[in-house]
Amino acid sequence: MYKIAVFASANGTDFQAMIDERDAGRLTVDIACLFTNVADCGAVLKAQKANILVHFVDPKGKSREAYDREVMTVLEPYRLDLIVLVGYMRIISAPMINRYPHQIINVHPSLLPKFAGGMNLDVHQAVLDAGEKETGMTIHFVEEAVDAGPIVLQKSVSVGHEDTKDTLKTKVQALEKEWYPKAIQMFADGEIK
């Protein structure tokens, strides 16, 4: 079976959508583990509730490269097909990208390349400040340049005059929850390589 690891540092909203789709039989992958750099984040609780193994590596006092080498040691026995980032608040280093070429994907809350490099509500506020008429989410491969890897999938929603950064976050997260599990299934089915 196609095997993935999910990396998260935050609440794990998209991770829960993956668990729900797996439990409903629409995401036919093995979620081998959740990996985190924040021991008490919401994604950890979701993993524990779903009986998914959790790995925590403390980043304190480690360079990005040293940290990722420790992560790779933890992941090696899994023989993963794909690493899925969901609110993972770390930049992946070159050694890890080179170890898993085109096997690490991320979701970004804008239509890249617009608003690359930002996170969470800051991105949605930037969309509003720029007067954009649409926004959305982008699933992309992770490369050394932040939010610059090849795009796997984009979906958009309109920006209304009544929207706030919070309402945009809700709209974009709805897209993420729908399409991130579908994109993972497309990898598992060989539709994306």
C-alpha positions in Angstrom: 0.0 0.0 0.0 1.1 3.6 -0.7 2.7 4.9 2.4 2.8 8.5 3.6 4.0 10.4 6.6 2.3 13.7 7.6 4.4 16.5 9.0 2.6 19.1 11.2 3.3 21.8 13.7 -0.2 23.2 14.3 -3.8 22.3 14.7 -3.9 19.7 11.9 -7.1 20.7 10.2 -6.0 19.2 6.9 -4.6 16.2 8.7 -8.1 15.5 10.2 -9.6 15.7 6.7 -7.1 13.0 5.5 -8.0 10.8 8.5 -11.7 11.2 7.8 -11.2 10.4 4.1 -9.1 7.4 4.9 -11.7 6.1 7.4 -14.4 6.6 4.8 -12.4 4.5 2.3 -11.9 7.4 -0.2 -8.2 7.8 0.7 -6.6 4.4 0.3 -3.1 5.1 1.7 -1.3 4.0 4.8 -0.8 7.1 7.0 2.3 5.5 8.6 3.0 8.3 11.1 2.6 11.9 12.1 5.9 13.7 12.5 6.0 16.9 14.5 8.4 19.5 16.0 5.7 20.7 18.5 5.0 17.9 21.0 1.6 19.3 22.1 0.2 20.6 18.8 -3.4 19.8 17.8 -2.3 17.4 15.1 -0.7 15.2 17.8 -4.1 14.8 19.5 -5.8 14.0 16.2 -3.1 11.3 15.5 -3.5 9.8 18.9 -7.2 9.7 18.6 -6.9 7.9 15.2 -4.2 5.5 16.5 -1.5 6.9 14.2 2.0 6.7 15.5 3.5 10.1 16.5 7.2 11.0 16.2 8.5 14.2 17.9 12.0 15.5 17.4 12.9 18.6 19.5 14.5 21.2 17.3 16.1 23.2 20.1 19.8 23.8 19.7 20.0 22.1 16.2 20.7 23.5 12.8 18.1 23.0 10.2 20.4 20.4 8.5 21.2 18.5 11.7 17.5 18.5 12.6 16.5 17.1 9.3 19.2 14.4 9.4 17.7 13.3 12.7 14.2 13.3 11.1 15.5 11.2 8.2 16.9 8.6 10.6 13.5 8.3 12.2 11.7 8.0 8.8 14.1 5.6 7.1 12.5 2.4 8.3 9.1 3.4 6.9 10.2 3.4 3.2 7.8 6.2 2.5 6.3 7.0 -0.9 5.3 10.6 0.0 5.8 13.2 2.8 2.8 15.5 3.2 3.3 18.9 5.0 0.2 20.3 6.7 0.9 23.5 8.7 4.5 22.3 9.2 6.3 25.5 10.4 9.8 24.6 9.4 11.7 25.0 6.1 12.9 21.7 4.8 16.7 21.6 4.3 18.6 20.5 1.1 19.7 17.2 2.5 16.2 16.1 3.1 14.9 17.4 -0.2 17.7 15.5 -1.9 16.9 12.4 0.0 13.2 12.6 -1.0 13.2 14.3 -4.5 9.7 15.1 -5.6 8.3 13.1 -2.7 7.6 16.0 -0.4 4.4 18.1 -0.9 3.1 21.2 0.8 -0.2 23.1 0.7 0.0 26.9 0.6 -3.0 29.2 1.3 -2.8 31.3 -1.9 -2.6 30.8 -5.6 1.2 30.6 -6.0 3.3 32.3 -7.1 1.3 35.1 -5.5 1.9 35.6 -1.8 4.6 33.0 -1.5 6.6 32.9 1.7 3.8 34.1 4.0 1.8 32.0 6.5 -1.7 31.6 7.7 -3.7 34.9 8.3 -0.8 37.0 7.0 -1.4 35.5 3.5 -5.1 36.2 3.6 -4.6 39.8 4.8 -2.1 40.3 2.0 -4.7 39.0 -0.5 -7.2 41.6 0.8 -4.6 44.4 0.9 -3.8 43.7 -2.8 -7.4 43.9 -3.8 -7.4 40.4 -5.3 -10.7 39.1 -6.7 -9.8 35.5 -6.1 -7.6 33.4 -3.9 -7.2 29.8 -3.2 -4.8 27.0 -2.3 -1.8 25.5 -4.0 -0.4 22.0 -3.5 3.2 22.0 -4.7 6.4 20.0 -4.5 8.9 21.2 -1.9 12.2 22.5 -3.2 14.9 24.6 -1.5 13.3 27.9 -2.5 10.3 28.5 -0.2 6.9 28.0 -2.0 8.6 27.7 -5.4 8.4 24.0 -6.3 6.4 22.7 -9.2 2.6 23.1 -8.7 0.6 19.9 -8.4 -2.8 21.3 -8.0 -4.5 24.7 -7.5 -8.2 25.5 -6.6 -9.6 29.0 -6.3 -12.5 30.8 -4.5 -13.7 34.3 -5.1 -12.9 37.2 -2.7 -16.0 39.2 -1.8 -16.1 42.8 -0.6 -17.3 41.5 2.8 -14.4 39.1 3.3 -12.0 39.4 6.1 -8.8 37.5 6.7 -10.7 35.0 8.9 -13.5 34.4 6.3 -10.8 33.9 3.6 -9.0 31.4 5.8 -12.3 29.5 6.2 -12.9 29.4 2.5 -9.4 28.4 1.6 -9.3 25.7 4.3 -12.5 24.2 2.9 -10.6 23.8 -0.4 -7.6 22.3 1.3 -9.8 19.8 3.3 -11.5 18.7 0.0 -8.5 18.7 -2.4 -5.4 17.7 -0.3 -6.7 14.1 0.3 -7.8 13.9 -3.4 -4.3 15.0 -4.5 -2.7 12.4 -2.2 -5.0 9.7 -3.7 -3.9 10.9 -7.2 -0.3 10.2 -6.2 -1.3 6.8 -4.8 -3.1 6.0 -8.1 -0.2 7.0 -10.2 -2.0 9.9 -11.7 0.7 12.3 -10.4 4.4 11.2 -10.4 
